[in-house]
Amino acid sequence: MLPWWASPRKQINCTQHTFSLQCSSTTSGVRQGCVLAPALFRVATDWILGHLALEMGITVGHYHFTDVAYADDTAILMSDRLQADSVLQSFNAFAAPLGL
């Protein structure tokens, strides 16, 4: 995820090193209480929503809005209820490989 977000190589190496020091292994997600957890979650959420941007959204005047996100709360905006099933299936397809 970090390379997709154009993170510097030094930051990626530091993150990988931090996770290699943990006492117990995880297969998905991050360790409980990890200071990187909110940032990594936000990177993953940003990546998913970026891939869904063409499928969802509402237009207000000259502006197009796709989502409202704050911390771990996200609202996906859709123009009608018929769009919801398709967008949520796409969301799940993009989230599954990330362990979300």
trRosetta pair geometry for C-beta under 8 A, 3 or more apart (Angstrom, degrees):
i j d omega theta_ij theta_ji phi_ij phi_ji
1 4 5.7 -60 -157 35 37 113
1 5 6.4 25 153 -12 71 111
1 40 7.1 102 78 -156 146 77
1 43 4.9 109 148 129 124 119
1 44 5.6 -53 -122 -80 154 70
1 47 6.0 -111 -139 -31 96 152
1 98 7.3 64 -68 -123 124 118
2 5 5.7 -62 -146 42 35 107
2 7 4.0 -47 180 30 92 143
2 11 6.8 -153 -172 109 135 102
2 12 4.8 164 108 -101 140 93
2 15 6.4 158 -54 42 159 157
2 43 6.6 -9 -83 -173 58 161
3 6 7.6 37 -180 -79 37 25
3 7 6.7 -81 -78 43 29 89
3 12 6.5 35 -61 -97 76 148
4 47 5.9 56 108 -111 144 122
5 43 5.2 -72 -47 -145 154 107
5 46 7.1 71 -104 87 114 134
5 47 7.2 -86 -63 -67 94 101
7 11 4.8 -107 171 82 107 127
7 12 5.5 128 103 -55 117 90
8 11 4.7 93 63 5 84 103
8 12 7.2 -152 97 -5 44 86
9 12 5.6 -55 -149 37 36 113
9 13 6.3 37 154 -20 68 105
10 13 5.8 -53 -147 36 30 111
10 14 6.4 32 153 -20 63 107
11 14 5.7 -53 -146 36 31 113
11 15 6.4 33 154 -20 64 106
12 15 5.8 -55 -150 36 30 111
12 16 6.4 28 154 -16 65 107
13 16 5.8 -56 -147 39 30 109
13 17 6.2 32 154 -21 65 108
14 17 5.7 -55 -147 37 29 113
14 18 6.4 35 153 -24 63 104
15 18 5.7 -51 -150 30 31 114
15 19 6.7 20 156 -9 63 106
15 36 6.4 127 -131 -138 96 156
15 40 7.9 137 -155 -81 133 113
16 19 6.1 -62 -151 42 31 104
16 20 6.3 32 152 -24 66 108
17 20 5.6 -56 -146 33 32 112
17 21 6.9 35 155 -25 63 104
18 21 6.2 -60 -162 25 30 112
18 36 6.7 120 105 -21 152 144
19 22 6.0 -24 -164 -8 47 116
19 30 7.8 -96 -104 -132 113 83
19 31 7.8 175 -124 -12 79 109
22 25 7.2 132 95 -90 114 38
22 26 7.5 -12 106 -5 159 98
22 31 5.7 -171 -123 -58 141 143
24 31 7.8 126 66 -111 93 110
26 29 6.0 -95 168 71 136 80
26 30 7.0 136 79 -132 166 15
26 31 6.4 -150 -31 -69 140 66
27 99 7.4 168 117 -112 71 138
28 98 7.6 109 -154 143 108 43
28 99 2.7 -178 -161 -142 127 149
29 99 5.6 -124 -37 125 67 132
30 34 4.6 -106 152 49 115 148
30 36 6.4 -145 -149 87 151 93
30 37 4.5 -166 82 -100 141 83
30 40 5.7 119 -50 63 139 147
30 41 7.8 -99 10 -48 127 87
31 34 4.4 107 67 -49 85 115
31 37 7.6 -116 66 -67 54 112
33 37 7.7 129 79 -12 11 139
34 37 4.5 118 74 -39 93 97
36 39 5.5 -70 -163 50 59 109
36 40 5.3 52 145 -23 91 111
37 40 6.0 -62 -140 40 25 106
37 41 6.1 26 162 -21 64 109
38 41 5.7 -56 -145 36 29 112
38 42 6.3 29 157 -20 64 108
38 71 6.9 -49 -147 -147 113 78
38 72 7.6 -101 -127 -51 80 96
39 42 5.7 -56 -149 36 30 111
39 43 6.5 33 152 -21 64 103
40 43 5.6 -49 -147 33 34 113
40 44 6.5 33 154 -17 65 105
41 44 5.8 -58 -152 38 31 110
41 45 6.2 28 153 -17 67 109
41 72 6.2 -20 141 -98 146 94
42 45 5.7 -54 -142 40 31 111
42 46 6.1 37 156 -23 64 107
42 71 7.9 -74 -80 -143 106 29
43 46 5.8 -54 -148 35 27 114
43 47 6.5 30 153 -22 62 106
44 47 5.7 -55 -151 33 30 113
44 48 6.6 28 153 -16 65 105
44 95 7.9 80 160 -128 109 73
44 98 5.1 138 -150 179 123 151
44 100 6.3 154 146 -46 137 139
45 48 5.8 -55 -149 36 33 110
45 49 6.2 25 158 -12 68 110
45 69 6.5 152 139 -148 133 147
45 74 6.2 -165 -166 -60 131 147
46 49 6.0 -60 -143 43 27 105
46 50 6.1 34 156 -26 63 109
47 50 5.7 -54 -149 31 26 116
47 51 6.8 22 155 -15 60 105
47 94 7.7 -167 119 169 86 119
47 98 7.8 142 77 -74 131 150
48 51 6.0 -63 -158 36 31 107
48 52 6.5 16 152 -10 67 113
48 91 6.3 64 171 -145 121 71
48 94 4.6 140 -131 117 85 128
48 95 5.7 25 -110 -72 144 79
48 98 7.5 -100 -60 14 112 150
48 100 7.6 -84 -53 62 149 152
49 52 5.6 -63 -144 44 36 107
49 53 6.7 67 153 -59 65 82
49 66 6.8 133 179 121 100 122
49 67 5.2 -74 -147 13 133 156
49 69 7.0 -99 -48 -44 165 143
49 74 7.3 -136 -72 -159 131 141
49 76 7.6 -156 -118 -103 98 95
50 53 5.9 -20 -156 -21 32 117
51 90 7.7 -155 120 160 101 109
51 94 5.3 164 74 -111 144 149
52 55 5.2 -69 -166 45 68 111
52 56 5.6 14 150 10 100 117
52 66 7.3 147 104 177 88 125
52 76 7.4 -39 125 -137 147 126
52 87 6.3 80 -163 -153 122 89
52 90 5.7 136 -108 114 98 124
52 91 6.2 11 -79 -80 148 77
52 94 7.0 -120 -48 8 99 154
53 56 7.0 -86 -138 51 22 83
53 57 7.0 37 -166 -45 59 126
53 66 5.0 -46 -130 -111 72 166
55 83 7.5 156 159 -169 81 105
55 86 6.7 -140 -174 123 124 107
55 87 5.4 162 126 -101 118 84
55 90 5.9 78 50 40 173 167
56 66 5.4 96 94 -152 95 85
56 67 7.4 52 105 -55 133 86
56 76 5.7 -41 177 177 162 102
56 77 6.4 129 156 77 105 57
56 78 5.3 -68 -147 -90 93 78
56 83 6.6 133 -112 155 72 129
56 87 4.9 70 -74 -118 116 138
57 64 5.3 33 162 175 138 93
57 65 5.9 165 -154 86 87 40
57 66 4.1 -45 -86 -94 100 67
57 77 5.8 43 -129 90 36 101
57 78 7.4 25 14 -103 17 39
57 79 7.2 11 92 -38 46 93
58 64 7.4 173 87 -152 33 57
58 65 5.6 -14 59 61 81 92
58 77 4.9 -87 1 153 103 119
58 78 7.1 66 -53 119 91 8
58 79 5.3 145 -102 -83 75 72
59 63 7.0 160 -154 86 59 45
59 64 5.1 -27 -99 -99 78 73
59 65 7.8 166 -92 18 28 70
59 79 7.7 5 10 -91 78 118
60 63 5.4 -18 67 67 81 97
60 65 6.6 11 10 0 108 115
65 68 7.5 12 176 -55 120 84
65 77 5.4 21 113 53 96 161
66 76 7.4 -30 159 -150 68 68
66 77 6.1 -177 -178 49 19 100
67 74 6.0 -7 -178 -171 123 96
67 75 6.4 161 -160 83 69 53
67 76 5.2 -30 -105 -109 97 52
67 77 6.0 -161 -86 6 36 87
68 74 7.2 160 84 -155 50 49
68 75 4.5 3 54 52 97 105
68 77 7.0 77 -11 -40 88 109
69 73 7.1 166 -151 92 51 55
69 74 4.4 -3 -107 -109 89 86
69 75 7.6 -157 -70 27 51 59
70 73 5.3 -7 65 63 80 100
70 74 8.0 172 25 -79 48 51
76 87 6.2 172 147 145 143 137
76 91 7.2 -92 -66 -74 160 143
78 81 7.5 110 105 -88 128 25
78 83 4.3 -172 -167 86 124 126
78 84 5.7 -169 50 -72 169 69
78 87 6.1 -141 -86 0 128 156
79 83 6.2 79 48 -5 74 150
80 83 5.5 108 66 -2 70 101
81 84 5.4 -29 -163 -2 51 122
82 85 7.4 -48 -175 20 39 101
82 86 8.0 23 142 1 63 110
83 86 6.0 -70 -163 46 47 108
83 87 5.7 38 151 -19 82 116
84 87 6.0 -64 -142 41 26 107
84 88 6.0 20 165 -15 67 112
85 88 6.1 -60 -144 39 24 106
85 89 6.4 24 158 -18 62 108
86 89 5.9 -57 -150 36 28 110
86 90 6.4 26 154 -16 63 108
87 90 5.7 -56 -150 38 32 111
87 91 6.2 38 150 -25 66 104
88 91 5.3 -45 -143 32 35 117
88 92 6.5 37 155 -18 64 102
89 92 5.8 -53 -150 36 31 111
89 93 6.4 34 150 -21 64 106
90 93 5.5 -54 -148 34 33 114
90 94 6.5 25 156 -12 66 106
91 94 6.1 -63 -151 41 28 104
91 95 5.9 20 156 -16 67 117
92 95 5.7 -60 -135 43 29 108
92 96 6.1 44 164 -40 65 102
93 96 6.3 -40 -144 13 23 115
94 97 7.5 -63 -173 29 32 99
94 98 7.6 11 145 0 62 116
95 98 5.8 -76 -161 47 44 107
95 100 4.0 -88 -173 79 101 107
96 99 7.9 48 -178 -64 32 21
96 100 7.4 -96 -68 57 21 66
